[in-house]
Structure formats: structure tokens, C-alpha cells
Amino acid sequence: MTKLRIAIQKSGRLNEDSLEILKNCGISIDNGKDQLKASSRNFPMEVFYLRNGDIPQYLRDGVVDIAIIGENVLIEKGQGIDITEKLGFSKCRVSLAVPKSMKYTSVKDFEGKRIATSYPNTVIAYLKEKGVNADLHIINGSVEIAPNIGLADGICDIVSSGSTLFKNNLKEVEVMLKSEAVLAVSQKITDERKAILTKLQFRIKSVLQARQSKYVLLNAPNNKLDDILKLLPGMRSPTVLPLAEEGWSSVHTVINKDKFWEVIDELKQAGAEGILVCPIEKMVL
């Protein structure tokens, strides 16, 4: 039986988020402790647990068909590998940072300086675009310590909350790019496996759409119904049902979570009552 081969990070937050989205897609993975490969019980899929930096080469060689990987890793090591879906989790920045004590005005301040990084290709491309020449020290692992021990004048690394920089007396001065988890596809994927990928993408889109939305039910007096409906978005249009109490209707719709509080405030002002908000598990469009 043909199976879709997917690579995910062996450990860390991206591993947890990747397994979570597969679980939300209804895919059960049989995975024992320290296993490097596992199969799904209910979907034609094999999961390969790999080091993040090795995944682009596995995609390029066709050893795996797809991967959930940080966009920043593909930019650094995955030239020519296609991204089929942005997944909206594990967001971070790839940034330049310097010691807090250093006076910083612009990227030109890196001219002739030493930068420690595990993202040399990204740094070289960025500095070339800015017309800056700097010396790179390539470090695999924690680069934040490099300025403290005199190895470098600054660093380039991924930044999420910035707490690691703060603890090492560094400050973020240039955001070179923003990244999130993506679904990447090998150019060597077969047609058979593409058909399985299409089914997986359908499930992923349903999960991602649900994560961005809230299901809202409310009661509306009929004399204010038109004004309330004008405020409401929906997949096609809100659903309106009569209540047992004469002169009132129940309104059901879906609201984007980013606009949620703004819309709720407007609904209350327009006369909506008994507003009930529910999470959505899946949304099939």
C-alpha cells in the first residue's frame, strides 16, 4: 500500500505542534519512545522524525514526500523546495542582535564586524542587499554566548519572545525575515502520493480555518434584526431562526477570531442579547 512520507522535527515545539495538527486532522500516529519512523493507523502515512536542518536534503532527495518545517530553515537550506501551505504556528523572526551596551543606528553598523550565526546564507543575502560586508562565524547551536566571550560583535538567530536575548544581555536590532511552520513538498513526489497529499491538505485547511474562527449564537429583537445582520459576516450569510418568544430571532454565524471583540461590542450596541461563543473543531468550505 502506497503511503505518504512526511518528515517532522525530531523534538521541540515544532514537533509538538506538528503532531497536534495531524491529530486534529484525525490522523493517529503509532509512535513509541525514541522511534525514528512511525505509521498512521487510520491514514496512508509514514512519519519520519528528523533533525530540522536535515529535512531539506531529505525532501530534495525524495526520501520523504512532504515535511512540516520552519520557513526560515527552507530559506537557509531549502532553495527550490515548494511550499504548499503556511500553517500559522511556530512563528518566529530571524534577526540580528548586538550587546545592549552597543550604540546602534542602522545595519551599516555591522560593516567590518563579526557575526555569529547558524544561518550564514540568510545573513549573506541580507547584508549583500544592504551593501554591508561582515565576517561570519558559523556556529551550530547556541550563538547568544558568542559576544560575551569575545567571539563576535553580534549574532543572527531565530527570535520568538526575545527572552533568550535578554538573558544574554543582547538586543534585537534588525528583523531580517519572519517565519512560521509550512508544509513543504518534494519535487520528486509521485502522482500516487500527490493524491494522498490532496486529501491531507483538505483536512489541514479545514483545521486551520476553524482555528481562525468562532461560532456565534445570539438573540436579536426583530425590530433591530436588519441592523444586527449588517454587522455580521458569515461563510455565506448568517442563519436566522424564530424564537418561541414572539418578536425575537436567534442568529447563528461565524466570526474571524481577529475581529471577534470588535464585532461583539458592535452587536451589543445594536441590541443583541444572550451572545454565546463556541470554538469550532473543523470547518469544511
C-alpha positions in Angstrom: 0.0 0.0 0.0 1.4 3.4 -1.0 1.9 5.8 1.9 2.6 9.5 2.1 6.0 10.0 3.8 6.1 13.1 6.0 9.1 14.5 7.9 8.7 16.4 11.1 11.2 17.8 13.6 12.5 15.1 16.0 12.0 17.1 19.1 11.0 20.6 20.3 8.0 22.8 20.0 7.7 22.3 16.2 7.5 18.6 16.8 4.6 19.0 19.3 2.7 21.5 17.1 3.2 19.2 14.0 1.8 16.2 15.8 -1.1 18.3 17.2 -2.2 19.4 13.7 -2.0 15.8 12.4 -4.1 14.7 15.4 -6.7 17.5 14.7 -6.8 16.2 11.1 -8.0 12.8 12.5 -4.6 11.1 11.9 -3.5 8.7 14.6 0.3 8.0 14.8 1.7 4.9 16.4 4.8 6.3 18.0 7.0 4.6 20.6 9.7 6.3 22.6 12.8 7.3 20.6 11.2 5.9 17.4 12.6 7.5 14.2 9.8 6.3 11.9 6.1 5.6 12.7 3.0 4.8 10.8 -0.6 6.0 11.0 -3.3 3.6 12.0 -6.1 5.3 10.0 -4.4 7.2 7.1 -1.9 6.1 4.5 1.1 8.0 6.0 4.5 7.3 7.5 6.1 9.9 9.8 9.9 10.4 9.8 11.3 12.1 12.9 14.4 14.1 11.7 16.8 16.8 12.7 15.3 20.1 11.5 18.4 21.1 9.5 18.4 17.7 7.7 14.9 17.8 6.4 15.5 20.0 3.3 18.0 17.4 1.9 15.6 14.5 2.6 13.0 16.4 0.6 15.4 17.2 -2.2 16.5 13.6 -2.4 12.9 12.3 -2.4 13.4 10.2 0.8 10.3 12.0 2.2 7.4 13.5 0.1 6.4 16.3 2.4 7.5 18.0 5.6 6.3 20.3 8.3 9.2 22.6 8.7 10.1 26.2 9.7 10.0 28.6 6.7 13.3 30.0 8.0 15.1 26.6 7.5 13.8 26.4 3.9 15.1 29.9 3.2 18.5 28.9 4.6 18.8 25.4 3.2 15.8 24.6 1.0 16.2 26.5 -2.2 14.0 25.1 -4.9 11.6 23.2 -2.5 8.0 24.2 -2.9 5.8 25.5 0.0 2.2 24.3 -0.4 0.7 25.6 2.8 1.5 28.1 5.5 0.4 26.6 8.8 0.2 29.6 11.2 2.1 28.1 14.2 5.7 28.1 15.5 6.0 31.8 14.4 9.4 33.4 14.9 11.8 36.0 13.4 15.3 35.7 12.1 17.1 38.7 13.5 20.4 40.4 14.1 21.2 41.3 17.7 24.0 43.1 19.4 25.1 43.7 23.0 22.8 46.0 24.9 25.8 48.3 25.6 26.5 48.9 21.9 25.2 52.1 20.3 23.2 51.0 17.2 21.9 53.3 14.4 21.5 51.1 11.3 22.6 47.9 9.6 25.6 49.8 8.3 27.0 49.4 11.9 27.8 45.8 11.0 30.3 46.9 8.4 33.5 45.0 9.2 32.1 43.4 12.3 32.0 39.7 13.3 28.6 38.0 13.3 28.0 34.6 14.8 25.2 32.6 13.3 23.9 29.2 12.1 22.1 30.9 9.2 25.0 32.0 7.0 23.2 32.0 3.7 20.4 34.2 5.1 22.8 36.6 6.6 25.0 36.9 3.5 22.0 37.5 1.3 20.6 40.2 3.7 23.9 42.0 4.1 24.6 41.9 0.4 21.2 43.5 -0.3 22.1 46.3 2.3 25.6 46.8 0.9 27.3 45.7 4.1 30.4 43.5 4.4 30.9 41.5 7.6 32.8 38.4 8.8 30.7 35.4 9.7 31.4 32.8 12.4 29.3 29.8 11.7 28.1 28.1 14.9 25.8 25.1 15.2 24.0 25.5 18.5 23.6 28.4 20.9 25.0 31.6 19.3 23.9 34.0 22.0 27.0 33.5 24.1 29.4 34.5 21.3 29.5 38.3 22.0 30.0 37.6 25.7 33.2 35.5 25.1 34.6 37.9 22.5 33.9 35.6 19.5 31.7 38.0 17.7 30.3 41.6 17.8 26.8 40.5 17.1 24.6 37.5 16.2 21.9 36.3 13.9 19.4 33.9 15.3 15.8 33.0 15.5 13.8 35.0 18.0 10.4 34.2 19.4 9.7 36.1 22.7 13.2 37.7 22.9 13.8 36.3 26.4 16.9 34.4 25.4 18.4 37.6 24.0 17.5 39.5 27.2 19.1 36.8 29.4 22.4 37.2 27.4 22.4 41.0 27.5 21.6 41.3 23.8 19.1 43.4 22.0 17.3 42.7 18.7 18.2 45.4 16.1 17.2 44.1 12.7 14.4 41.7 11.7 15.7 40.0 8.5 12.6 37.8 8.0 9.5 36.5 9.6 8.9 32.7 9.7 6.2 30.2 10.6 5.7 26.5 10.1 5.0 25.5 6.5 4.1 22.3 4.6 6.9 21.7 2.1 6.7 19.3 -0.8 9.5 17.3 -2.6 9.7 17.8 -6.3 10.1 14.0 -6.6 6.7 13.2 -5.1 4.8 10.6 -7.2 1.3 11.1 -8.6 0.0 8.4 -6.3 1.4 10.2 -3.2 0.1 13.6 -4.6 -3.4 12.2 -4.5 -2.9 11.3 -0.7 -1.4 14.8 -0.2 -4.5 16.4 -1.7 -6.7 14.6 0.9 -4.3 15.7 3.7 -4.4 19.3 2.5 -8.2 19.3 2.6 -8.1 18.3 6.2 -5.4 20.8 7.1 -7.3 23.7 5.5 -10.4 22.7 7.5 -8.4 22.7 10.8 -6.7 26.0 10.0 -9.9 27.7 9.0 -11.6 26.5 12.3 -8.6 27.8 14.3 -9.2 31.3 12.8 -12.9 31.3 13.5 -15.5 31.4 16.3 -19.1 30.2 16.1 -21.5 32.8 17.5 -25.2 32.5 18.5 -27.2 35.4 19.7 -30.7 36.6 20.3 -32.0 39.7 18.4 -35.2 41.6 18.6 -36.8 41.6 15.2 -37.1 45.4 15.1 -33.3 45.6 15.3 -32.6 42.5 13.2 -31.6 44.3 10.0 -29.0 46.5 11.8 -27.5 43.4 13.6 -27.3 41.4 10.4 -25.4 44.2 8.7 -22.6 43.8 11.3 -22.3 40.0 10.8 -20.0 38.2 8.4 -20.6 34.6 7.6 -19.5 31.7 5.4 -22.4 32.7 3.1 -24.9 34.6 5.2 -26.0 34.3 8.9 -28.7 31.8 9.8 -31.8 33.4 11.3 -34.4 31.3 13.2 -37.5 32.4 15.1 -37.5 32.1 18.9 -40.5 30.8 20.9 -40.9 34.3 22.3 -42.7 36.5 19.7 -40.7 39.3 18.3 -37.3 37.7 18.7 -35.0 35.7 16.5 -31.9 33.5 17.0 -28.9 34.4 14.8 -26.1 32.0 14.1 -22.8 32.9 12.3 -19.1 32.6 12.1 -16.7 35.4 13.1 -13.0 35.7 12.4 -11.2 35.5 15.8 -9.0 38.6 15.0 -12.2 40.7 14.6 -14.1 39.0 17.3 -14.2 41.5 20.2 -14.7 44.5 17.8 -17.8 42.7 16.3 -19.2 41.6 19.7 -19.0 45.2 21.0 -20.9 46.4 18.0 -23.5 43.7 18.3 -24.2 44.6 21.9 -24.7 48.3 21.0 -27.0 47.2 18.2 -29.3 45.4 20.6 -28.1 41.8 20.5 -28.5 39.7 23.7 -27.6 36.3 25.1 -24.4 36.1 22.9 -22.9 32.6 23.0 -19.4 32.0 21.6 -18.2 28.4 20.7 -14.9 27.1 19.4 -15.0 25.3 16.0 -13.3 22.0 15.7 -13.3 21.8 11.9 -14.7 24.0 9.1 -15.2 22.4 5.7 -15.8 25.0 3.0 
